[in-house]
Amino acid sequence: MKISIVIPAHNEEKYTNRCLSSINDQAIPKNLEVEIIVILNRCTDKTKEIAQTYGATILSNNSKNISAIKI
């Protein structure tokens, strides 16, 4: 089974490492695949670079609404 964790972010470099580290530290059953998706909303800091170090899938959203994205 696969689950996706979607994290909307707008200049969250201060919190991104802690958030993704916490996800990685969870006891995940071997039959469960976890996908982390970070949606960057007009980020101008290092949120993207931090998320990439955790292998997260990165999507960009340049609208003025952090919770909406068109895929």
PDB file of N, CA, C and O in Angstrom:
ATOM      1  N   MET A   1       0.838  -1.161   0.000  1.00  0.00           N
ATOM      2  CA  MET A   1       0.000   0.000   0.000  1.00  0.00           C
ATOM      3  C   MET A   1       0.894   1.239   0.000  1.00  0.00           C
ATOM      4  O   MET A   1       1.991   1.224   0.558  1.00  0.00           O
ATOM      5  N   LYS A   2       0.419   2.295  -0.624  1.00  0.00           N
ATOM      6  CA  LYS A   2       1.173   3.530  -0.718  1.00  0.00           C
ATOM      7  C   LYS A   2       0.335   4.669  -0.156  1.00  0.00           C
ATOM      8  O   LYS A   2      -0.853   4.786  -0.458  1.00  0.00           O
ATOM      9  N   ILE A   3       0.968   5.512   0.671  1.00  0.00           N
ATOM     10  CA  ILE A   3       0.291   6.713   1.132  1.00  0.00           C
ATOM     11  C   ILE A   3       1.129   7.921   0.748  1.00  0.00           C
ATOM     12  O   ILE A   3       2.350   7.834   0.623  1.00  0.00           O
ATOM     13  N   SER A   4       0.461   9.039   0.565  1.00  0.00           N
ATOM     14  CA  SER A   4       1.140  10.290   0.229  1.00  0.00           C
ATOM     15  C   SER A   4       0.897  11.293   1.344  1.00  0.00           C
ATOM     16  O   SER A   4      -0.229  11.464   1.811  1.00  0.00           O
ATOM     17  N   ILE A   5       1.948  11.942   1.755  1.00  0.00           N
ATOM     18  CA  ILE A   5       1.859  13.021   2.732  1.00  0.00           C
ATOM     19  C   ILE A   5       2.138  14.304   1.965  1.00  0.00           C
ATOM     20  O   ILE A   5       3.213  14.470   1.390  1.00  0.00           O
ATOM     21  N   VAL A   6       1.163  15.213   1.958  1.00  0.00           N
ATOM     22  CA  VAL A   6       1.280  16.456   1.202  1.00  0.00           C
ATOM     23  C   VAL A   6       1.497  17.598   2.189  1.00  0.00           C
ATOM     24  O   VAL A   6       0.719  17.793   3.123  1.00  0.00           O
ATOM     25  N   ILE A   7       2.576  18.348   1.959  1.00  0.00           N
ATOM     26  CA  ILE A   7       2.938  19.442   2.849  1.00  0.00           C
ATOM     27  C   ILE A   7       2.968  20.746   2.059  1.00  0.00           C
ATOM     28  O   ILE A   7       3.872  20.951   1.248  1.00  0.00           O
ATOM     29  N   PRO A   8       1.989  21.637   2.282  1.00  0.00           N
ATOM     30  CA  PRO A   8       2.048  22.950   1.641  1.00  0.00           C
ATOM     31  C   PRO A   8       3.071  23.814   2.389  1.00  0.00           C
ATOM     32  O   PRO A   8       3.150  23.766   3.617  1.00  0.00           O
ATOM     33  N   ALA A   9       3.843  24.592   1.651  1.00  0.00           N
ATOM     34  CA  ALA A   9       4.886  25.384   2.303  1.00  0.00           C
ATOM     35  C   ALA A   9       5.073  26.737   1.638  1.00  0.00           C
ATOM     36  O   ALA A   9       5.135  26.841   0.413  1.00  0.00           O
ATOM     37  N   HIS A  10       5.161  27.765   2.460  1.00  0.00           N
ATOM     38  CA  HIS A  10       5.510  29.114   1.999  1.00  0.00           C
ATOM     39  C   HIS A  10       6.614  29.625   2.914  1.00  0.00           C
ATOM     40  O   HIS A  10       6.354  30.033   4.046  1.00  0.00           O
ATOM     41  N   ASN A  11       7.841  29.602   2.420  1.00  0.00           N
ATOM     42  CA  ASN A  11       9.006  30.051   3.192  1.00  0.00           C
ATOM     43  C   ASN A  11       9.053  29.399   4.574  1.00  0.00           C
ATOM     44  O   ASN A  11       9.036  30.081   5.598  1.00  0.00           O
ATOM     45  N   GLU A  12       9.113  28.074   4.580  1.00  0.00           N
ATOM     46  CA  GLU A  12       9.080  27.302   5.820  1.00  0.00           C
ATOM     47  C   GLU A  12      10.429  26.672   6.158  1.00  0.00           C
ATOM     48  O   GLU A  12      10.471  25.653   6.847  1.00  0.00           O
ATOM     49  N   GLU A  13      11.529  27.254   5.689  1.00  0.00           N
ATOM     50  CA  GLU A  13      12.822  26.617   5.920  1.00  0.00           C
ATOM     51  C   GLU A  13      13.104  26.412   7.407  1.00  0.00           C
ATOM     52  O   GLU A  13      13.833  25.486   7.762  1.00  0.00           O
ATOM     53  N   LYS A  14      12.569  27.219   8.254  1.00  0.00           N
ATOM     54  CA  LYS A  14      12.791  27.087   9.694  1.00  0.00           C
ATOM     55  C   LYS A  14      12.164  25.791  10.236  1.00  0.00           C
ATOM     56  O   LYS A  14      12.651  25.236  11.221  1.00  0.00           O
ATOM     57  N   TYR A  15      11.096  25.312   9.602  1.00  0.00           N
ATOM     58  CA  TYR A  15      10.345  24.164  10.112  1.00  0.00           C
ATOM     59  C   TYR A  15      10.438  22.907   9.238  1.00  0.00           C
ATOM     60  O   TYR A  15      10.107  21.814   9.697  1.00  0.00           O
ATOM     61  N   THR A  16      10.879  23.049   8.001  1.00  0.00           N
ATOM     62  CA  THR A  16      10.862  21.938   7.053  1.00  0.00           C
ATOM     63  C   THR A  16      11.722  20.767   7.509  1.00  0.00           C
ATOM     64  O   THR A  16      11.283  19.620   7.431  1.00  0.00           O
ATOM     65  N   ASN A  17      12.903  21.021   7.972  1.00  0.00           N
ATOM     66  CA  ASN A  17      13.794  19.948   8.411  1.00  0.00           C
ATOM     67  C   ASN A  17      13.162  19.149   9.544  1.00  0.00           C
ATOM     68  O   ASN A  17      13.160  17.919   9.511  1.00  0.00           O
ATOM     69  N   ARG A  18      12.640  19.825  10.520  1.00  0.00           N
ATOM     70  CA  ARG A  18      12.017  19.148  11.667  1.00  0.00           C
ATOM     71  C   ARG A  18      10.799  18.333  11.234  1.00  0.00           C
ATOM     72  O   ARG A  18      10.606  17.210  11.702  1.00  0.00           O
ATOM     73  N   CYS A  19       9.990  18.885  10.356  1.00  0.00           N
ATOM     74  CA  CYS A  19       8.794  18.196   9.872  1.00  0.00           C
ATOM     75  C   CYS A  19       9.165  16.916   9.129  1.00  0.00           C
ATOM     76  O   CYS A  19       8.639  15.845   9.431  1.00  0.00           O
ATOM     77  N   LEU A  20      10.065  17.026   8.161  1.00  0.00           N
ATOM     78  CA  LEU A  20      10.435  15.867   7.353  1.00  0.00           C
ATOM     79  C   LEU A  20      11.230  14.843   8.160  1.00  0.00           C
ATOM     80  O   LEU A  20      11.098  13.641   7.933  1.00  0.00           O
ATOM     81  N   SER A  21      12.037  15.300   9.078  1.00  0.00           N
ATOM     82  CA  SER A  21      12.785  14.400   9.946  1.00  0.00           C
ATOM     83  C   SER A  21      11.813  13.588  10.810  1.00  0.00           C
ATOM     84  O   SER A  21      12.011  12.391  11.018  1.00  0.00           O
ATOM     85  N   SER A  22      10.784  14.235  11.300  1.00  0.00           N
ATOM     86  CA  SER A  22       9.779  13.560  12.113  1.00  0.00           C
ATOM     87  C   SER A  22       9.061  12.479  11.313  1.00  0.00           C
ATOM     88  O   SER A  22       8.801  11.392  11.827  1.00  0.00           O
ATOM     89  N   ILE A  23       8.745  12.774  10.069  1.00  0.00           N
ATOM     90  CA  ILE A  23       8.099  11.780   9.209  1.00  0.00           C
ATOM     91  C   ILE A  23       9.033  10.582   9.002  1.00  0.00           C
ATOM     92  O   ILE A  23       8.607   9.432   9.107  1.00  0.00           O
ATOM     93  N   ASN A  24      10.288  10.858   8.714  1.00  0.00           N
ATOM     94  CA  ASN A  24      11.254   9.773   8.476  1.00  0.00           C
ATOM     95  C   ASN A  24      11.524   8.936   9.717  1.00  0.00           C
ATOM     96  O   ASN A  24      11.908   7.772   9.603  1.00  0.00           O
ATOM     97  N   ASP A  25      11.331   9.506  10.895  1.00  0.00           N
ATOM     98  CA  ASP A  25      11.596   8.793  12.143  1.00  0.00           C
ATOM     99  C   ASP A  25      10.456   7.860  12.562  1.00  0.00           C
ATOM    100  O   ASP A  25      10.592   7.115  13.533  1.00  0.00           O
ATOM    101  N   GLN A  26       9.360   7.895  11.852  1.00  0.00           N
ATOM    102  CA  GLN A  26       8.212   7.058  12.203  1.00  0.00           C
ATOM    103  C   GLN A  26       8.503   5.587  11.910  1.00  0.00           C
ATOM    104  O   GLN A  26       9.246   5.255  10.987  1.00  0.00           O
ATOM    105  N   ALA A  27       7.910   4.730  12.705  1.00  0.00           N
ATOM    106  CA  ALA A  27       8.012   3.283  12.477  1.00  0.00           C
ATOM    107  C   ALA A  27       6.997   2.931  11.389  1.00  0.00           C
ATOM    108  O   ALA A  27       5.798   2.839  11.656  1.00  0.00           O
ATOM    109  N   ILE A  28       7.477   2.739  10.182  1.00  0.00           N
ATOM    110  CA  ILE A  28       6.605   2.479   9.036  1.00  0.00           C
ATOM    111  C   ILE A  28       6.668   0.996   8.696  1.00  0.00           C
ATOM    112  O   ILE A  28       7.751   0.453   8.478  1.00  0.00           O
ATOM    113  N   PRO A  29       5.503   0.336   8.649  1.00  0.00           N
ATOM    114  CA  PRO A  29       5.490  -1.090   8.295  1.00  0.00           C
ATOM    115  C   PRO A  29       6.127  -1.323   6.927  1.00  0.00           C
ATOM    116  O   PRO A  29       6.029  -0.469   6.045  1.00  0.00           O
ATOM    117  N   LYS A  30       6.766  -2.453   6.746  1.00  0.00           N
ATOM    118  CA  LYS A  30       7.468  -2.761   5.496  1.00  0.00           C
ATOM    119  C   LYS A  30       6.534  -2.835   4.289  1.00  0.00           C
ATOM    120  O   LYS A  30       6.974  -2.625   3.159  1.00  0.00           O
ATOM    121  N   ASN A  31       5.268  -3.127   4.510  1.00  0.00           N
ATOM    122  CA  ASN A  31       4.328  -3.221   3.387  1.00  0.00           C
ATOM    123  C   ASN A  31       3.716  -1.869   3.024  1.00  0.00           C
ATOM    124  O   ASN A  31       2.808  -1.805   2.194  1.00  0.00           O
ATOM    125  N   LEU A  32       4.203  -0.794   3.637  1.00  0.00           N
ATOM    126  CA  LEU A  32       3.664   0.538   3.387  1.00  0.00           C
ATOM    127  C   LEU A  32       4.722   1.425   2.748  1.00  0.00           C
ATOM    128  O   LEU A  32       5.814   1.591   3.290  1.00  0.00           O
ATOM    129  N   GLU A  33       4.398   1.985   1.607  1.00  0.00           N
ATOM    130  CA  GLU A  33       5.292   2.922   0.924  1.00  0.00           C
ATOM    131  C   GLU A  33       4.788   4.336   1.200  1.00  0.00           C
ATOM    132  O   GLU A  33       3.611   4.634   0.998  1.00  0.00           O
ATOM    133  N   VAL A  34       5.681   5.195   1.658  1.00  0.00           N
ATOM    134  CA  VAL A  34       5.303   6.567   1.990  1.00  0.00           C
ATOM    135  C   VAL A  34       5.949   7.515   0.990  1.00  0.00           C
ATOM    136  O   VAL A  34       7.162   7.493   0.783  1.00  0.00           O
ATOM    137  N   GLU A  35       5.122   8.343   0.380  1.00  0.00           N
ATOM    138  CA  GLU A  35       5.581   9.368  -0.562  1.00  0.00           C
ATOM    139  C   GLU A  35       5.356  10.725   0.101  1.00  0.00           C
ATOM    140  O   GLU A  35       4.265  11.014   0.591  1.00  0.00           O
ATOM    141  N   ILE A  36       6.398  11.551   0.110  1.00  0.00           N
ATOM    142  CA  ILE A  36       6.280  12.894   0.676  1.00  0.00           C
ATOM    143  C   ILE A  36       6.279  13.895  -0.479  1.00  0.00           C
ATOM    144  O   ILE A  36       7.185  13.908  -1.312  1.00  0.00           O
ATOM    145  N   ILE A  37       5.257  14.721  -0.508  1.00  0.00           N
ATOM    146  CA  ILE A  37       5.124  15.757  -1.539  1.00  0.00           C
ATOM    147  C   ILE A  37       5.129  17.108  -0.838  1.00  0.00           C
ATOM    148  O   ILE A  37       4.300  17.366   0.035  1.00  0.00           O
ATOM    149  N   VAL A  38       6.065  17.968  -1.225  1.00  0.00           N
ATOM    150  CA  VAL A  38       6.114  19.323  -0.681  1.00  0.00           C
ATOM    151  C   VAL A  38       5.704  20.277  -1.801  1.00  0.00           C
ATOM    152  O   VAL A  38       6.306  20.293  -2.875  1.00  0.00           O
ATOM    153  N   ILE A  39       4.684  21.058  -1.533  1.00  0.00           N
ATOM    154  CA  ILE A  39       4.200  22.026  -2.515  1.00  0.00           C
ATOM    155  C   ILE A  39       4.721  23.394  -2.114  1.00  0.00           C
ATOM    156  O   ILE A  39       4.325  23.953  -1.092  1.00  0.00           O
ATOM    157  N   LEU A  40       5.610  23.916  -2.931  1.00  0.00           N
ATOM    158  CA  LEU A  40       6.228  25.217  -2.664  1.00  0.00           C
ATOM    159  C   LEU A  40       5.332  26.324  -3.191  1.00  0.00           C
ATOM    160  O   LEU A  40       5.029  26.375  -4.383  1.00  0.00           O
ATOM    161  N   ASN A  41       4.914  27.203  -2.307  1.00  0.00           N
ATOM    162  CA  ASN A  41       4.071  28.324  -2.699  1.00  0.00           C
ATOM    163  C   ASN A  41       4.878  29.614  -2.609  1.00  0.00           C
ATOM    164  O   ASN A  41       5.024  30.202  -1.538  1.00  0.00           O
ATOM    165  N   ARG A  42       5.396  30.039  -3.754  1.00  0.00           N
ATOM    166  CA  ARG A  42       6.127  31.304  -3.844  1.00  0.00           C
ATOM    167  C   ARG A  42       7.270  31.394  -2.835  1.00  0.00           C
ATOM    168  O   ARG A  42       7.492  32.449  -2.241  1.00  0.00           O
ATOM    169  N   CYS A  43       7.987  30.302  -2.642  1.00  0.00           N
ATOM    170  CA  CYS A  43       9.089  30.271  -1.677  1.00  0.00           C
ATOM    171  C   CYS A  43      10.296  31.047  -2.197  1.00  0.00           C
ATOM    172  O   CYS A  43      10.652  30.967  -3.373  1.00  0.00           O
ATOM    173  N   THR A  44      10.907  31.790  -1.298  1.00  0.00           N
ATOM    174  CA  THR A  44      12.128  32.522  -1.634  1.00  0.00           C
ATOM    175  C   THR A  44      13.269  32.137  -0.689  1.00  0.00           C
ATOM    176  O   THR A  44      14.333  32.756  -0.706  1.00  0.00           O
ATOM    177  N   ASP A  45      13.043  31.136   0.115  1.00  0.00           N
ATOM    178  CA  ASP A  45      14.066  30.683   1.056  1.00  0.00           C
ATOM    179  C   ASP A  45      14.593  29.308   0.641  1.00  0.00           C
ATOM    180  O   ASP A  45      14.502  28.960  -0.536  1.00  0.00           O
ATOM    181  N   LYS A  46      15.128  28.533   1.548  1.00  0.00           N
ATOM    182  CA  LYS A  46      15.750  27.247   1.227  1.00  0.00           C
ATOM    183  C   LYS A  46      14.831  26.045   1.481  1.00  0.00           C
ATOM    184  O   LYS A  46      15.313  24.923   1.638  1.00  0.00           O
ATOM    185  N   THR A  47      13.526  26.271   1.522  1.00  0.00           N
ATOM    186  CA  THR A  47      12.585  25.171   1.742  1.00  0.00           C
ATOM    187  C   THR A  47      12.778  24.070   0.698  1.00  0.00           C
ATOM    188  O   THR A  47      12.798  22.889   1.045  1.00  0.00           O
ATOM    189  N   LYS A  48      12.918  24.440  -0.560  1.00  0.00           N
ATOM    190  CA  LYS A  48      13.071  23.459  -1.636  1.00  0.00           C
ATOM    191  C   LYS A  48      14.315  22.602  -1.428  1.00  0.00           C
ATOM    192  O   LYS A  48      14.250  21.377  -1.530  1.00  0.00           O
ATOM    193  N   GLU A  49      15.431  23.231  -1.142  1.00  0.00           N
ATOM    194  CA  GLU A  49      16.684  22.503  -0.972  1.00  0.00           C
ATOM    195  C   GLU A  49      16.610  21.530   0.203  1.00  0.00           C
ATOM    196  O   GLU A  49      17.122  20.413   0.126  1.00  0.00           O
ATOM    197  N   ILE A  50      15.976  21.957   1.279  1.00  0.00           N
ATOM    198  CA  ILE A  50      15.842  21.091   2.452  1.00  0.00           C
ATOM    199  C   ILE A  50      14.962  19.895   2.110  1.00  0.00           C
ATOM    200  O   ILE A  50      15.309  18.760   2.434  1.00  0.00           O
ATOM    201  N   ALA A  51      13.829  20.137   1.461  1.00  0.00           N
ATOM    202  CA  ALA A  51      12.915  19.058   1.088  1.00  0.00           C
ATOM    203  C   ALA A  51      13.592  18.062   0.146  1.00  0.00           C
ATOM    204  O   ALA A  51      13.351  16.859   0.245  1.00  0.00           O
ATOM    205  N   GLN A  52      14.421  18.542  -0.749  1.00  0.00           N
ATOM    206  CA  GLN A  52      15.123  17.667  -1.687  1.00  0.00           C
ATOM    207  C   GLN A  52      16.081  16.727  -0.962  1.00  0.00           C
ATOM    208  O   GLN A  52      16.270  15.592  -1.400  1.00  0.00           O
ATOM    209  N   THR A  53      16.686  17.171   0.131  1.00  0.00           N
ATOM    210  CA  THR A  53      17.606  16.303   0.866  1.00  0.00           C
ATOM    211  C   THR A  53      16.886  15.112   1.483  1.00  0.00           C
ATOM    212  O   THR A  53      17.522  14.109   1.808  1.00  0.00           O
ATOM    213  N   TYR A  54      15.580  15.205   1.649  1.00  0.00           N
ATOM    214  CA  TYR A  54      14.778  14.099   2.186  1.00  0.00           C
ATOM    215  C   TYR A  54      14.141  13.267   1.081  1.00  0.00           C
ATOM    216  O   TYR A  54      13.392  12.333   1.366  1.00  0.00           O
ATOM    217  N   GLY A  55      14.426  13.592  -0.162  1.00  0.00           N
ATOM    218  CA  GLY A  55      13.866  12.835  -1.275  1.00  0.00           C
ATOM    219  C   GLY A  55      12.413  13.134  -1.558  1.00  0.00           C
ATOM    220  O   GLY A  55      11.730  12.346  -2.213  1.00  0.00           O
ATOM    221  N   ALA A  56      11.936  14.256  -1.075  1.00  0.00           N
ATOM    222  CA  ALA A  56      10.533  14.626  -1.293  1.00  0.00           C
ATOM    223  C   ALA A  56      10.299  15.001  -2.755  1.00  0.00           C
ATOM    224  O   ALA A  56      11.187  15.518  -3.433  1.00  0.00           O
ATOM    225  N   THR A  57       9.093  14.730  -3.216  1.00  0.00           N
ATOM    226  CA  THR A  57       8.668  15.202  -4.529  1.00  0.00           C
ATOM    227  C   THR A  57       8.314  16.673  -4.363  1.00  0.00           C
ATOM    228  O   THR A  57       7.603  17.042  -3.429  1.00  0.00           O
ATOM    229  N   ILE A  58       8.807  17.508  -5.264  1.00  0.00           N
ATOM    230  CA  ILE A  58       8.601  18.952  -5.169  1.00  0.00           C
ATOM    231  C   ILE A  58       7.642  19.413  -6.266  1.00  0.00           C
ATOM    232  O   ILE A  58       7.840  19.110  -7.442  1.00  0.00           O
ATOM    233  N   LEU A  59       6.618  20.137  -5.874  1.00  0.00           N
ATOM    234  CA  LEU A  59       5.712  20.789  -6.814  1.00  0.00           C
ATOM    235  C   LEU A  59       5.715  22.269  -6.493  1.00  0.00           C
ATOM    236  O   LEU A  59       5.847  22.657  -5.332  1.00  0.00           O
ATOM    237  N   SER A  60       5.569  23.100  -7.522  1.00  0.00           N
ATOM    238  CA  SER A  60       5.547  24.549  -7.314  1.00  0.00           C
ATOM    239  C   SER A  60       4.173  25.112  -7.611  1.00  0.00           C
ATOM    240  O   SER A  60       3.488  24.686  -8.541  1.00  0.00           O
ATOM    241  N   ASN A  61       3.792  26.076  -6.803  1.00  0.00           N
ATOM    242  CA  ASN A  61       2.528  26.772  -6.960  1.00  0.00           C
ATOM    243  C   ASN A  61       2.810  28.249  -6.774  1.00  0.00           C
ATOM    244  O   ASN A  61       3.229  28.670  -5.696  1.00  0.00           O
ATOM    245  N   ASN A  62       2.584  29.044  -7.816  1.00  0.00           N
ATOM    246  CA  ASN A  62       2.887  30.468  -7.730  1.00  0.00           C
ATOM    247  C   ASN A  62       1.670  31.356  -7.529  1.00  0.00           C
ATOM    248  O   ASN A  62       1.758  32.578  -7.656  1.00  0.00           O
ATOM    249  N   SER A  63       0.522  30.736  -7.213  1.00  0.00           N
ATOM    250  CA  SER A  63      -0.661  31.541  -6.935  1.00  0.00           C
ATOM    251  C   SER A  63      -0.549  32.129  -5.529  1.00  0.00           C
ATOM    252  O   SER A  63       0.353  31.769  -4.772  1.00  0.00           O
ATOM    253  N   LYS A  64      -1.445  33.013  -5.190  1.00  0.00           N
ATOM    254  CA  LYS A  64      -1.432  33.627  -3.855  1.00  0.00           C
ATOM    255  C   LYS A  64      -2.313  32.843  -2.893  1.00  0.00           C
ATOM    256  O   LYS A  64      -2.937  33.426  -2.006  1.00  0.00           O
ATOM    257  N   ASN A  65      -2.366  31.537  -3.061  1.00  0.00           N
ATOM    258  CA  ASN A  65      -3.185  30.682  -2.205  1.00  0.00           C
ATOM    259  C   ASN A  65      -2.385  29.424  -1.920  1.00  0.00           C
ATOM    260  O   ASN A  65      -2.205  28.588  -2.805  1.00  0.00           O
ATOM    261  N   ILE A  66      -1.904  29.285  -0.688  1.00  0.00           N
ATOM    262  CA  ILE A  66      -1.034  28.157  -0.348  1.00  0.00           C
ATOM    263  C   ILE A  66      -1.733  26.808  -0.424  1.00  0.00           C
ATOM    264  O   ILE A  66      -1.063  25.786  -0.570  1.00  0.00           O
ATOM    265  N   SER A  67      -3.053  26.774  -0.330  1.00  0.00           N
ATOM    266  CA  SER A  67      -3.744  25.484  -0.280  1.00  0.00           C
ATOM    267  C   SER A  67      -4.305  25.020  -1.618  1.00  0.00           C
ATOM    268  O   SER A  67      -4.922  23.957  -1.684  1.00  0.00           O
ATOM    269  N   ALA A  68      -4.110  25.776  -2.665  1.00  0.00           N
ATOM    270  CA  ALA A  68      -4.673  25.383  -3.968  1.00  0.00           C
ATOM    271  C   ALA A  68      -3.557  25.113  -4.965  1.00  0.00           C
ATOM    272  O   ALA A  68      -2.596  25.877  -5.055  1.00  0.00           O
ATOM    273  N   ILE A  69      -3.686  24.028  -5.709  1.00  0.00           N
ATOM    274  CA  ILE A  69      -2.730  23.719  -6.776  1.00  0.00           C
ATOM    275  C   ILE A  69      -3.440  22.985  -7.888  1.00  0.00           C
ATOM    276  O   ILE A  69      -4.318  22.159  -7.637  1.00  0.00           O
ATOM    277  N   LYS A  70      -3.067  23.282  -9.103  1.00  0.00           N
ATOM    278  CA  LYS A  70      -3.610  22.578 -10.255  1.00  0.00           C
ATOM    279  C   LYS A  70      -2.554  21.652 -10.776  1.00  0.00           C
ATOM    280  O   LYS A  70      -1.438  22.075 -11.079  1.00  0.00           O
ATOM    281  N   ILE A  71      -2.895  20.386 -10.884  1.00  0.00           N
ATOM    282  CA  ILE A  71      -1.937  19.379 -11.358  1.00  0.00           C
ATOM    283  C   ILE A  71      -2.309  18.959 -12.754  1.00  0.00           C
ATOM    284  O   ILE A  71      -1.633  18.117 -13.346  1.00  0.00           O
TER     285      ILE A  71
END
